[in-house]
């Protein structure tokens, strides 16, 4: 029932009293009757008002339709934050790739594991490309991009990525070591050796990793020269032997305080 209808109910009750009173207005009414009619009129007024406010209150108190809950606003990431996310995803793919490479060493189907590793490296490459696009000053992402390129056989692309990383941070040891491994992949031995000398003085652990890469290069080309001169191979092998001896001398000095011969 609308509030207008309720008001009409209260009004009609009062109107009937006035009409009744008008019909009897020609008659003489005693003071007692007048007081009685006054009380009756007040009661009707009160009843009408109570009816009005009671029904109107019920209408006003009726539950309204629930409002839909607004969907949460997604957090807006800055380009640098998005780049971090892609970089971390790329590192995860690298870890998966290395796990497949490790399995390949003992797997019955070695090529299957290597193929899985390549897929992971390609995924890592895509993530690092996006990271560097979003944050062109992200030297770590450029270095990881170079790593993924190298692992998928793109040595030229790897060198470009490493060069970019080192342009942003010239003393970034990881990029220096990985770029040297790319140099080895292209048989740029002198460039790789220069990188080793730099690392040997500033980051011996990275120098040790690079020396292992040199040993791997020697072993591969002993099995197949693949464009490498025999004299060059012999020279690199001798150089590796010298560096291993030097490493042992340095290790002995650090452990005992003097060289061990």
Residue pairs with C-beta under 8 A, 6 or more apart in sequence:
1 55
1 59
2 59
3 52
3 55
3 56
3 59
6 51
6 52
6 55
6 56
7 52
9 48
9 51
9 52
10 45
10 48
10 49
10 51
10 52
11 48
13 44
13 47
13 48
14 41
14 44
14 45
14 48
17 37
17 40
17 41
17 44
21 37
29 37
77 85
79 134
79 135
80 134
80 135
80 138
82 134
83 130
83 131
83 132
83 134
83 135
83 138
83 141
84 131
84 135
86 127
86 128
86 130
86 131
86 134
86 141
87 127
87 128
87 131
87 138
87 140
87 141
87 144
89 127
90 123
90 124
90 125
90 126
90 127
90 128
90 131
90 141
90 144
90 145
90 148
91 124
91 144
93 120
93 121
93 123
93 124
93 127
94 120
94 121
94 124
94 144
94 147
94 148
96 117
96 120
97 116
97 117
97 118
97 120
97 121
97 124
97 151
98 117
100 113
100 114
100 116
100 117
100 120
101 113
101 114
101 117
103 113
104 110
104 111
104 113
104 114
104 117
107 113
117 151
118 151
118 152
121 148
121 151
121 152
122 148
122 152
124 144
124 147
124 148
125 145
125 148
125 149
125 152
128 141
128 142
128 144
128 145
128 148
129 145
131 138
131 141
131 145
132 138
132 141
132 142
132 145
132 164
135 141
137 168
138 168
139 164
139 165
139 166
139 168
139 169
139 172
139 175
140 165
140 174
142 161
142 162
142 164
142 165
142 168
142 175
143 161
143 162
143 165
143 172
143 174
143 175
143 178
145 161
146 157
146 158
146 159
146 160
146 161
146 162
146 165
146 175
146 178
146 179
146 182
147 158
147 178
149 155
149 157
149 158
149 161
150 158
150 178
150 181
150 182
150 185
155 182
155 185
155 186
158 178
158 179
158 182
158 185
159 179
159 182
159 183
159 186
162 175
162 178
162 179
162 182
163 179
165 172
165 175
166 172
166 175
166 176
166 179
169 175
171 202
173 199
173 202
173 203
173 206
174 206
176 195
176 198
176 199
176 206
177 195
177 199
177 203
177 206
177 207
177 209
177 210
179 195
180 191
180 192
180 195
180 196
180 199
180 210
180 213
181 192
181 210
181 213
183 189
183 191
183 192
183 195
184 192
184 213
184 214
184 217
187 227
187 228
189 232
189 236
192 210
192 214
193 239
195 210
196 207
196 210
196 211
196 214
196 243
199 206
199 207
199 210
200 207
200 243
200 246
204 247
204 250
207 247
208 247
211 240
211 243
211 244
211 247
214 236
214 239
214 240
214 243
215 240
217 236
218 233
218 236
218 237
218 240
220 226
221 228
221 233
222 233
225 233
249 259
249 260
252 258
252 259
252 260
253 259
253 260
